[in-house]
Amino acid sequence: MKLSEDEVTVLDGIPITTPERTWLDLAEMLTIDELVVAGDSCVRVPRTELEGRDMPLCSLADLQRMIDRHKGKRGIRKAREALKLIRVGSDSPQESLLRLALVRAGLPEPELNVPIVDDAGARHHEPDLSYRKYRVGIEYEGEQHGDEAQVVRDISRSERYAALGWTEVRISKRHMHDDAKAAVAKVRTALIQAGWRPAP
């Protein structure tokens, strides 16, 4: 394996490949969707209070630079396809996979973790995915949402959605089977009820 000097970094005294080079190497073995999940994770802006860092692991430009530098590498076509689908803002693999499923089903591309701003300009919570134009917010409920304290927080969140005139769509693991058809159906229904119409 040929590695340029700027493709190696040091973590806890151990030399490792940089996030962008590691991502490119993964293109040899991952599916496009898996590569998008990995790329979304690389470019997401971390939540400082939870992660102790405020910078992404790398940027979209860094990923593009790796592709441009290693034109003949195995998996390069897959990497190019995945890069078109990577977005800043996804906080989990399931959020990334849900976004991909919605877009592939012909729904508009949702925004990721953008705060709801009310008519007075006040900022509220950030839905995992959202359609501001239609006031539809999508929340992916991971396993931690079964915790009693989290249930209380989720109920409060649902009440805030209603008070702001938004529709909340809650998605869980069971909605993600079979290419996330159940999740797509729930979101499509909410969008249609909010006034969205599919292109003819």
Long-range contacts (C-beta under 8 A, 24 or more apart in sequence): 4-69, 7-66, 18-58, 18-62, 19-57, 19-58, 19-62, 20-58, 20-62, 20-63, 20-65, 20-66, 21-66, 23-58, 23-63, 23-66, 23-79, 24-63, 24-66, 24-67, 24-70, 24-73, 24-75, 24-79, 26-75, 27-73, 27-74, 27-75, 27-76, 27-78, 27-79, 27-82, 28-73, 28-74, 28-75, 29-75, 30-78, 32-78, 32-81, 32-82, 32-85, 33-96, 33-97, 33-100, 35-78, 35-79, 35-82, 36-82, 36-85, 36-86, 36-96, 36-100, 37-93, 37-96, 37-97, 39-63, 39-82, 39-83, 39-85, 39-86, 40-86, 40-87, 40-88, 40-90, 40-93, 40-95, 40-96, 41-90, 41-93, 43-86, 43-87, 43-88, 44-88, 44-89, 44-90, 44-91, 45-88, 45-89, 47-91, 56-88, 60-86, 60-88, 87-112, 88-112, 89-113, 89-114, 91-128, 92-128, 92-140, 92-142, 94-140, 94-142, 94-173, 94-176, 95-128, 95-129, 95-140, 97-176, 97-180, 98-128, 98-129, 98-138, 98-140, 98-171, 98-176, 98-180, 98-183, 99-129, 101-176, 101-179, 101-180, 101-183, 101-184, 102-129, 102-180, 102-183, 102-184, 102-187, 104-179, 105-184, 105-188, 106-198, 106-199, 107-184, 107-187, 107-188, 107-191, 108-191, 108-196, 110-138, 116-164, 116-166, 118-164, 124-160, 124-164, 125-157, 125-160, 127-168, 131-191, 131-194, 131-196, 134-167, 134-190, 134-191, 134-194, 134-195, 134-196, 135-164, 135-165, 135-166, 135-167, 135-194, 136-166, 136-167, 136-169, 136-187, 136-190, 136-191, 136-194, 137-161, 137-166, 137-167, 137-168, 137-169, 138-168, 138-169, 138-170, 138-171, 138-187, 139-168, 139-169, 139-170, 139-171, 140-171, 140-172, 141-170, 141-171, 141-172, 142-173, 143-173, 145-172, 167-193, 167-194
